[in-house]
Amino acid sequence: MTDLKLKIYHHLPPWGRNLAASYRGRQLNSWRYGPETERLIDEARERENWNSSQWKSRSEERLARMLHQAATRVPFYRAGWEERRRRGDRSSWEDLNNWPLLDKESVRENPLAFVSDDCHTRDLYRERTSGTTGKAIDLWWSRDAVRRWFALYELRNRLWHNVSRHQPWAILGGQPVIPATVTKPPFWVWNSAMNQLYLSSHHVSPRNLSAFADAIESYGVTHMIAYSSSAAALAREAADQGRTLHNIKVVITNAEPLFPWQRETIRQGFGCETRETYGMAEIVTAASECEHGRLHLWPEVGVTEALKDDGACPVEPGQAGRLVCTGLLNDAMPLIRYVVGDRGRLSAQDDHCACGRRLPAISAIEGRTNDMLLAKDGRRVYWLNPVFYGLPVREAQIIQESTDLIRVLYVPAPEFKSENEKTIKERLQMRMGDIPVSVEAVASIPRAPNGKFKAVVCNFDH
């Protein structure tokens, strides 16, 4: 949504925002679900009983097709292989090990170079991700990839836990569905097309707890999808005020690791279990937690490698390594040996789980952790990556020094203009309320010893 559209949307009355959300929901439904959805779900459920040989055969067949597509029809890869041939390199592109590792910056700089020649972006679903650098990556999915992804999502994030998209559900997210200046409910919008109650995580605070709880109960919400930190913050307020939200059967977390203390806090505040998920907008890997607490990979989504930090060699079995993933779903924009920026430990395919599903598993996910910010009125604010969407910024970091000061460090692209600083301030204040924002251009964002930096940092306890 453009800044102008967002301002217009924020000026709508609550019923108008509900109408706008429902209209968007109808658009998303038409992309995500179709007459083939139930068949795709049934087929995925059947595959969960496959042995390692069956999975190996399927993955090899789809990988061969994806590698050929990338090498012959995707400009970025085709140019790379042509250059290798000119240098006398006769390595086969049919072997995944012969492909170089792909970093996010290459995709960020020229995303269209990764779109297949036989696809037009006007016919594709556009998605965006910011990762840990604060700068967006544009992505395009084919309709087939969208529907296959959401069939898997429905089965392994919902049906595994006896809930479905046909029931009322909530998302506690960071989209600015409600202006930051709003101090009275509703702090949400109702998307009737998707049976979705979108709760603004920016408005979670002790004084707003009753309003959130009333909305969850009145809409009959059966499950919630949320950032781990957002869900724990709301659950903590519920527990502190002695109000358990009994309607919710399960909380499904995404985008962040789920820590044990958060799981216990959610259990106390919501009276239900929490299930962790792992995935990304690039749809090159995904995993979800079963009822026995194991995080199962979705082999249909991609080939997931765990490599040593100092090269492209795999780690020893049972050891953690950096995750490098090759997508198998989205042939419109293939990402081959994509370094996702996280580390993890893979389990053996035949290491059976008590849930009975014969899916591989992943553990010890590292990364995806950002701090949350605290507004003056006690609200905890998450998901600030959209502050930089569409701006000529190479990377950025938001640092909160106190409830009276936020600093923004950014590395400008050549086309950056002074009015872009004003946009950054306005977008932050749209989410945080009236708080001074200091914006500073820097040559680079300071890195931690592991080479990463947090996009959001809070320098005081809250």
C-alpha positions as CSV (number, residue, x, y, z in Angstrom):
1,M,0.0,0.0,0.0
2,T,1.4,3.4,-1.0
3,D,1.8,6.1,1.7
4,L,-1.0,8.1,0.1
5,K,-3.4,5.1,0.1
6,L,-2.4,4.4,3.7
7,K,-3.2,7.9,4.8
8,I,-6.6,7.7,3.1
9,Y,-7.3,4.3,4.7
10,H,-6.4,5.7,8.1
11,H,-9.0,8.4,7.7
12,L,-11.8,6.0,7.1
13,P,-14.2,5.2,9.9
14,P,-13.9,1.6,11.4
15,W,-16.6,0.2,9.1
16,G,-14.7,1.6,6.1
17,R,-11.5,0.0,7.2
18,N,-13.3,-3.3,7.6
19,L,-14.7,-2.9,4.1
20,A,-11.2,-2.2,2.7
21,A,-9.8,-5.2,4.5
22,S,-12.5,-7.5,3.2
23,Y,-11.9,-6.3,-0.3
24,R,-8.3,-7.1,0.0
25,G,-9.2,-10.4,1.5
26,R,-11.2,-11.3,-1.5
27,Q,-8.3,-10.6,-3.7
28,L,-6.0,-12.7,-1.6
29,N,-8.4,-15.6,-1.5
30,S,-8.7,-15.7,-5.3
31,W,-4.9,-16.1,-5.5
32,R,-4.5,-18.5,-2.6
33,Y,-7.3,-21.0,-3.0
34,G,-9.1,-22.6,-5.9
35,P,-11.0,-25.8,-6.9
36,E,-7.7,-27.8,-6.6
37,T,-7.0,-26.8,-3.0
38,E,-8.7,-29.7,-1.2
39,R,-6.9,-32.1,-3.6
40,L,-3.6,-30.5,-2.9
41,I,-4.2,-30.8,0.8
42,D,-5.1,-34.5,0.5
43,E,-2.0,-35.2,-1.6
44,A,0.2,-33.5,0.9
45,R,-1.3,-35.4,3.8
46,E,-0.7,-38.7,2.0
47,R,3.0,-37.7,1.4
48,E,3.5,-37.4,5.1
49,N,3.7,-41.2,5.2
50,W,6.3,-41.5,2.6
51,N,9.7,-43.0,3.3
52,S,13.0,-41.4,2.6
53,S,13.3,-43.2,-0.8
54,Q,10.0,-41.8,-2.0
55,W,10.9,-38.3,-0.9
56,K,14.4,-38.6,-2.5
57,S,12.9,-39.6,-5.9
58,R,10.3,-36.8,-5.8
59,S,12.9,-34.1,-4.8
60,E,15.4,-35.2,-7.4
61,E,12.8,-35.1,-10.2
62,R,11.6,-31.6,-9.2
63,L,15.1,-30.3,-8.6
64,A,16.3,-31.4,-12.0
65,R,13.4,-29.6,-13.6
66,M,14.1,-26.4,-11.5
67,L,17.8,-26.4,-12.3
68,H,17.2,-26.7,-16.0
69,Q,14.5,-23.9,-15.8
70,A,17.0,-21.6,-14.0
71,A,20.0,-22.3,-16.2
72,T,18.1,-21.9,-19.5
73,R,15.3,-19.4,-18.8
74,V,16.4,-17.1,-15.9
75,P,18.6,-14.2,-17.0
76,F,20.8,-14.1,-13.9
77,Y,21.7,-17.8,-13.9
78,R,21.9,-18.1,-17.7
79,A,24.4,-15.3,-17.8
80,G,26.4,-17.0,-15.1
81,W,26.6,-20.3,-16.9
82,E,27.4,-18.7,-20.2
83,E,30.3,-16.9,-18.5
84,R,31.5,-20.2,-17.0
85,R,31.4,-21.8,-20.4
86,R,33.5,-19.0,-22.0
87,R,36.1,-19.7,-19.3
88,G,36.2,-23.3,-20.2
89,D,34.2,-24.6,-17.2
90,R,32.2,-27.7,-18.4
91,S,30.6,-28.4,-15.0
92,S,27.0,-29.7,-15.3
93,W,24.2,-27.6,-14.1
94,E,22.3,-30.8,-13.3
95,D,24.4,-31.2,-10.2
96,L,23.3,-28.8,-7.4
97,N,26.8,-28.9,-5.9
98,N,28.1,-27.1,-9.0
99,W,26.0,-24.0,-8.4
100,P,27.4,-21.1,-6.5
101,L,25.8,-19.8,-3.3
102,L,23.3,-17.0,-3.8
103,D,23.3,-14.1,-1.3
104,K,20.3,-11.9,-0.6
105,E,22.0,-8.7,-1.9
106,S,22.1,-10.2,-5.4
107,V,18.4,-10.7,-5.4
108,R,17.7,-7.4,-3.7
109,E,19.8,-5.4,-6.3
110,N,18.1,-6.8,-9.4
111,P,15.1,-9.0,-8.6
112,L,13.8,-9.0,-12.2
113,A,16.9,-10.8,-13.3
114,F,15.6,-13.9,-11.4
115,V,12.2,-13.9,-13.1
116,S,11.9,-16.6,-15.8
117,D,11.7,-15.4,-19.4
118,D,8.4,-17.2,-20.0
119,C,6.7,-15.3,-17.1
120,H,5.3,-11.7,-17.0
121,T,5.3,-10.0,-13.6
122,R,1.8,-8.6,-14.4
123,D,0.5,-12.2,-14.2
124,L,2.4,-13.1,-11.0
125,Y,1.7,-12.5,-7.3
126,R,4.1,-10.0,-5.9
127,E,5.5,-10.5,-2.4
128,R,8.0,-8.6,-0.4
129,T,10.5,-9.4,2.4
130,S,12.9,-7.2,4.3
131,G,15.0,-9.8,6.0
132,T,17.5,-8.5,8.6
133,T,18.8,-5.5,6.7
134,G,15.7,-3.4,6.7
135,K,15.6,-3.1,2.9
136,A,12.9,-4.9,0.9
137,I,13.4,-7.7,-1.6
138,D,10.8,-7.9,-4.3
139,L,9.6,-11.4,-5.2
140,W,7.2,-12.9,-7.7
141,W,5.2,-16.1,-7.2
142,S,3.3,-18.1,-9.9
143,R,-0.3,-18.8,-9.2
144,D,0.5,-22.5,-9.0
145,A,3.2,-21.8,-6.4
146,V,0.8,-19.6,-4.3
147,R,-1.9,-22.3,-4.3
148,R,0.5,-25.1,-3.5
149,W,2.1,-23.1,-0.7
150,F,-1.2,-22.2,0.9
151,A,-2.5,-25.8,0.7
152,L,0.6,-26.9,2.6
153,Y,0.1,-24.0,5.0
154,E,-3.5,-25.0,5.6
155,L,-2.6,-28.6,6.4
156,R,0.5,-28.2,8.5
157,N,-0.2,-24.9,10.3
158,R,-3.9,-25.4,10.8
159,L,-5.4,-28.8,10.2
160,W,-2.6,-30.5,12.2
161,H,-4.1,-28.6,15.2
162,N,-7.8,-29.1,14.4
163,V,-8.5,-25.6,13.1
164,S,-9.0,-24.3,9.6
165,R,-9.2,-21.1,7.5
166,H,-13.0,-21.6,7.4
167,Q,-13.2,-20.8,11.1
168,P,-12.8,-17.3,12.6
169,W,-9.1,-16.6,13.2
170,A,-6.9,-13.7,14.3
171,I,-3.6,-12.4,13.2
172,L,-1.7,-10.2,15.7
173,G,0.6,-8.5,13.2
174,G,2.6,-5.3,12.5
175,Q,0.7,-3.9,9.5
176,P,-0.6,-0.4,10.4
177,V,-4.2,-1.4,10.1
178,I,-5.0,1.2,12.8
179,P,-3.4,4.6,13.1
180,A,-0.9,4.9,15.9
181,T,-2.8,7.9,17.3
182,V,-6.0,5.9,18.0
183,T,-6.5,5.5,21.7
184,K,-9.9,3.8,21.8
185,P,-11.1,0.6,20.3
186,P,-11.4,-0.9,17.7
187,F,-7.7,-1.7,17.5
188,W,-8.4,-4.2,14.7
189,V,-10.1,-4.7,11.4
190,W,-12.5,-7.5,10.5
191,N,-11.7,-9.1,7.1
192,S,-15.0,-11.0,6.4
193,A,-13.7,-12.5,3.2
194,M,-11.0,-14.5,5.1
195,N,-12.8,-14.9,8.5
196,Q,-9.8,-12.9,9.8
197,L,-9.6,-10.5,12.7
198,Y,-6.4,-8.4,12.1
199,L,-5.3,-7.2,15.5
200,S,-2.8,-4.3,15.6
201,S,0.3,-5.4,17.6
202,H,1.2,-1.8,17.9
203,H,-1.7,-1.2,20.3
204,V,-1.0,-4.0,22.8
205,S,-0.8,-2.4,26.2
206,P,-2.2,-3.0,29.7
207,R,-5.0,-0.5,29.2
208,N,-6.1,-2.0,25.9
209,L,-6.1,-5.6,27.0
210,S,-9.8,-5.8,27.7
211,A,-10.7,-4.4,24.3
212,F,-8.5,-7.1,22.6
213,A,-9.9,-9.9,24.8
214,D,-13.5,-8.7,24.1
215,A,-12.8,-8.7,20.3
216,I,-11.3,-12.2,20.3
217,E,-14.2,-13.6,22.2
218,S,-17.0,-11.7,20.3
219,Y,-15.6,-12.8,16.9
220,G,-15.3,-16.4,18.1
221,V,-11.6,-16.6,17.2
222,T,-10.4,-20.3,17.3
223,H,-6.7,-19.7,16.5
224,M,-4.2,-16.9,16.3
225,I,-1.2,-16.4,14.1
226,A,1.3,-14.0,15.6
227,Y,4.9,-13.0,16.1
228,S,6.2,-14.8,19.2
229,S,7.0,-11.6,21.0
230,S,3.6,-10.0,20.1
231,A,1.7,-13.1,21.3
232,A,3.7,-13.3,24.5
233,A,3.1,-9.6,25.2
234,L,-0.6,-9.9,24.8
235,A,-0.7,-13.1,26.8
236,R,1.3,-11.5,29.6
237,E,-1.2,-8.7,29.9
238,A,-4.1,-11.2,30.0
239,A,-2.4,-13.3,32.7
240,D,-1.5,-10.2,34.8
241,Q,-5.2,-9.1,34.6
242,G,-6.5,-12.5,35.3
243,R,-8.3,-12.9,32.0
244,T,-7.8,-16.2,30.1
245,L,-8.9,-16.3,26.5
246,H,-10.6,-19.7,26.4
247,N,-11.9,-19.6,22.8
248,I,-8.4,-19.9,21.3
249,K,-7.3,-23.5,20.6
250,V,-3.8,-22.8,19.4
251,V,-1.4,-19.9,18.8
252,I,0.8,-20.3,15.7
253,T,3.9,-18.2,15.8
254,N,5.9,-17.0,12.8
255,A,8.8,-14.8,11.7
256,E,10.6,-15.1,15.1
257,P,12.0,-17.9,17.2
258,L,9.7,-19.1,20.0
259,F,11.5,-19.2,23.3
260,P,10.4,-21.5,26.2
261,W,9.5,-18.5,28.4
262,Q,7.2,-17.2,25.6
263,R,5.6,-20.5,25.2
264,E,4.8,-20.7,28.9
265,T,3.6,-17.1,29.0
266,I,1.2,-17.8,26.1
267,R,-0.1,-20.9,27.8
268,Q,-0.9,-19.0,30.9
269,G,-2.5,-16.1,29.1
270,F,-4.4,-17.9,26.4
271,G,-4.9,-21.2,28.0
272,C,-3.7,-23.1,25.0
273,E,-0.6,-24.5,23.4
274,T,1.7,-22.7,21.0
275,R,3.2,-24.1,17.7
276,E,6.2,-22.6,16.1
277,T,6.7,-22.3,12.3
278,Y,9.7,-21.4,10.2
279,G,9.5,-20.0,6.7
280,M,10.1,-16.9,4.5
281,A,8.6,-15.0,1.6
282,E,11.2,-16.5,-0.7
283,I,9.5,-19.9,-0.2
284,V,12.7,-21.9,-0.4
285,T,12.2,-23.7,2.9
286,A,9.5,-24.1,5.6
287,A,8.8,-26.1,8.7
288,S,6.1,-26.4,11.3
289,E,5.8,-27.8,14.8
290,C,3.7,-31.0,15.4
291,E,1.7,-31.8,18.5
292,H,4.8,-33.5,20.0
293,G,6.9,-30.4,19.8
294,R,9.0,-31.3,16.7
295,L,9.7,-28.8,13.9
296,H,9.1,-30.7,10.7
297,L,10.4,-29.6,7.3
298,W,8.2,-29.3,4.3
299,P,10.2,-31.2,1.6
300,E,7.9,-30.1,-1.2
301,V,9.0,-26.5,-0.7
302,G,12.8,-26.9,-1.2
303,V,16.1,-28.6,-0.7
304,T,17.6,-27.5,2.6
305,E,21.3,-27.8,3.1
306,A,23.3,-27.1,6.3
307,L,26.7,-25.9,5.4
308,K,29.9,-24.9,7.2
309,D,30.3,-21.2,7.9
310,D,33.6,-21.0,6.0
311,G,32.5,-22.5,2.7
312,A,30.1,-24.7,0.8
313,C,30.9,-28.0,2.5
314,P,28.1,-29.7,4.5
315,V,28.4,-29.9,8.2
316,E,28.8,-33.2,10.0
317,P,25.5,-35.0,10.8
318,G,23.8,-33.6,13.8
319,Q,25.8,-30.3,13.7
320,A,24.4,-26.9,13.1
321,G,25.3,-25.0,10.0
322,R,24.2,-22.1,7.9
323,L,21.0,-22.9,6.0
324,V,21.3,-22.8,2.2
325,C,18.0,-23.5,0.4
326,T,16.9,-24.2,-3.2
327,G,13.2,-23.6,-3.9
328,L,11.1,-26.4,-5.6
329,L,7.7,-24.6,-5.7
330,N,8.1,-21.4,-7.6
331,D,9.5,-21.9,-11.1
332,A,8.5,-18.3,-12.0
333,M,11.4,-17.0,-9.8
334,P,13.8,-19.9,-8.9
335,L,16.2,-19.3,-6.1
336,I,19.1,-21.7,-6.2
337,R,21.4,-22.3,-3.2
338,Y,20.0,-19.2,-1.5
339,V,21.7,-18.2,1.7
340,V,18.7,-17.4,4.0
341,G,20.8,-15.9,6.8
342,D,19.8,-18.4,9.5
343,R,21.6,-21.4,11.0
344,G,20.0,-24.8,11.9
345,R,20.5,-28.4,12.6
346,L,18.9,-31.0,10.3
347,S,17.7,-34.5,11.5
348,A,17.8,-37.7,9.6
349,Q,14.9,-38.4,7.2
350,D,14.1,-41.7,9.0
351,D,14.3,-40.4,12.5
352,H,10.7,-41.0,13.3
353,C,8.5,-38.7,15.4
354,A,5.9,-39.8,17.9
355,C,3.3,-37.9,15.7
356,G,3.7,-40.7,13.1
357,R,4.5,-38.3,10.2
358,R,7.7,-39.3,8.3
359,L,8.8,-35.8,7.6
360,P,12.4,-34.7,8.2
361,A,12.9,-32.2,11.1
362,I,15.0,-29.2,11.9
363,S,16.1,-27.8,15.2
364,A,18.1,-25.1,16.8
365,I,17.0,-22.3,14.4
366,E,19.2,-19.3,14.9
367,G,18.4,-15.8,13.7
368,R,15.1,-14.0,13.0
369,T,15.4,-12.1,16.2
370,N,14.7,-8.4,16.5
371,D,14.0,-6.2,19.5
372,M,10.6,-4.6,20.1
373,L,10.1,-0.9,20.7
374,L,8.1,0.7,23.5
375,A,5.8,3.7,22.8
376,K,5.1,6.4,25.4
377,D,1.7,5.0,26.2
378,G,3.0,1.5,26.9
379,R,2.3,-0.1,23.5
380,R,4.9,-2.5,22.3
381,V,5.6,-2.0,18.6
382,Y,6.9,-4.7,16.2
383,W,7.4,-5.3,12.5
384,L,9.0,-2.0,11.5
385,N,10.6,-3.2,8.2
386,P,7.9,-1.5,6.1
387,V,9.2,1.9,7.3
388,F,11.8,1.5,4.5
389,Y,9.7,0.0,1.8
390,G,10.2,1.7,-1.6
391,L,12.9,4.1,-0.3
392,P,16.5,4.3,-1.8
393,V,18.1,2.8,1.3
394,R,20.7,0.1,1.1
395,E,20.3,-1.0,4.7
396,A,19.0,0.5,7.9
397,Q,18.7,0.1,11.6
398,I,16.2,1.5,14.1
399,I,17.6,2.1,17.6
400,Q,15.4,3.2,20.5
401,E,17.4,4.9,23.2
402,S,14.4,5.8,25.4
403,T,10.6,6.5,25.1
404,D,11.7,10.0,24.1
405,L,14.2,9.2,21.3
406,I,14.5,6.9,18.4
407,R,17.6,7.0,16.1
408,V,17.7,5.7,12.6
409,L,20.9,4.8,10.9
410,Y,20.7,4.3,7.2
411,V,23.1,3.7,4.3
412,P,21.7,5.8,1.4
413,A,21.6,4.7,-2.2
414,P,22.8,7.3,-4.7
415,E,19.2,8.5,-5.5
416,F,18.4,9.2,-1.8
417,K,16.9,12.7,-1.3
418,S,16.3,14.8,1.8
419,E,12.6,14.3,1.6
420,N,13.2,10.5,2.1
421,E,14.4,11.3,5.7
422,K,11.0,13.0,6.3
423,T,9.2,9.9,5.0
424,I,11.2,7.7,7.4
425,K,10.3,9.9,10.4
426,E,6.6,10.1,9.4
427,R,6.3,6.3,9.0
428,L,7.9,5.7,12.3
429,Q,5.7,8.2,14.1
430,M,2.7,6.6,12.3
431,R,3.5,3.5,14.2
432,M,5.0,4.9,17.4
433,G,3.1,8.0,18.0
434,D,4.6,11.4,18.8
435,I,8.2,10.7,19.5
436,P,11.4,12.5,18.3
437,V,13.2,10.6,15.5
438,S,16.8,11.3,14.7
439,V,17.9,10.1,11.2
440,E,21.5,9.7,10.3
441,A,23.3,8.6,7.1
442,V,26.2,6.3,7.7
443,A,28.7,4.4,5.5
444,S,27.7,1.0,7.0
445,I,25.6,-0.4,9.8
446,P,27.9,-1.8,12.6
447,R,27.9,-5.6,12.6
448,A,28.0,-8.1,15.4
449,P,30.8,-10.7,15.5
450,N,28.7,-13.1,13.4
451,G,28.5,-10.5,10.6
452,K,24.9,-9.7,11.1
453,F,23.1,-6.7,12.6
454,K,19.6,-6.4,14.1
455,A,17.2,-4.2,12.1
456,V,15.6,-3.1,15.3
457,V,17.4,-2.5,18.6
458,C,16.1,-1.3,22.0
459,N,18.7,0.0,24.4
460,F,16.7,0.1,27.6
461,D,14.8,-2.5,29.6
462,H,11.0,-2.7,29.4
